[in-house]
Amino acid sequence: MCCYLYVIPEERAKGYGTNMVKQACNQAINDGANLVSLIVAKDNYRARKFYQNVGFIETQTKIIKSGKEFLVSEYLNS
């Protein structure tokens, strides 16, 4: 299980985050995971776009945590 992923600002847009997320998702699937999912803050448009580009789709499920709305996304193995 991966809880957090962070790429320092000066290393962003170089493909590191995309590679790490895809590798982690594919490894989980290869290890037998039936589903890879995450939550992302509804108002974090940059992260939502990033995860969509990686292969996640947003579900209709919403989570309220500490008064903030989060969306659930699931990975589509492509």
N, C-alpha and C positions, 0 to 999 in steps of 0.2 A: 504494500500500500504506500502510495506517495501522498503526502499531505500538502506539501507546498512546493512550488517551483518559482524561482526568481532568477532573472537575468539582469545583471547590473546595467544601468542605462547606456553606458558607453559601449556595451557589447550587444545591444539590441539590433534587430534588423539584419543579423548576420546568419540566421538560420539555426542558431544554437537551441533556442526554445522549441522550435518546430521539431527538430531532430530528437530532442530529449522527450518531448511529449509523445511523438509517434513511436519511438523505441519503447517507452514505458507501457504504452497501450498495447502494442503488438506483443511485448513480452508477457503481459498479463493474460492476453488471449491465448498465446502459446502455452502458458502454464495452466490453462483450463478455466480462466474466468469466463463467465457467461455474459458479463456486461461490464463495461468501463464507463463510469459516469463521473460528473463533477458538478459543483455549484459555482456560479459566478454572479456577482452583484448585478442586478438588473441595470443599474446606471453606469456600469463599467463597459462602455461600448467598445473600447479598444480591445479589451480581453475577450469580449463576446465575439468580435470579428476574428481575432486570432484563433480561437478555438473552432470556429466554423471553418476557417481555412485549413486547419489541421485535420478536420474530418468529424467534428462533433456536430450534432443537431440538437437544437433546443426542443425540449419536451414542453408539454403544457403544465408541468408541475412547478409550483412556486413554493418557496420556503421563506418564512419570516424569521429572521434571527437578529436579536437585539434591536428590533424595530426596523430592520433593513430588509428589503425584498431581494431574494436571490432566485435565479432560474436554474433548473436542472438541465444538463446537456448530456447526451449519450454519444459514445464513439461508434462510428461506423467503420468497420475494418474495410479499407479499400485497397 
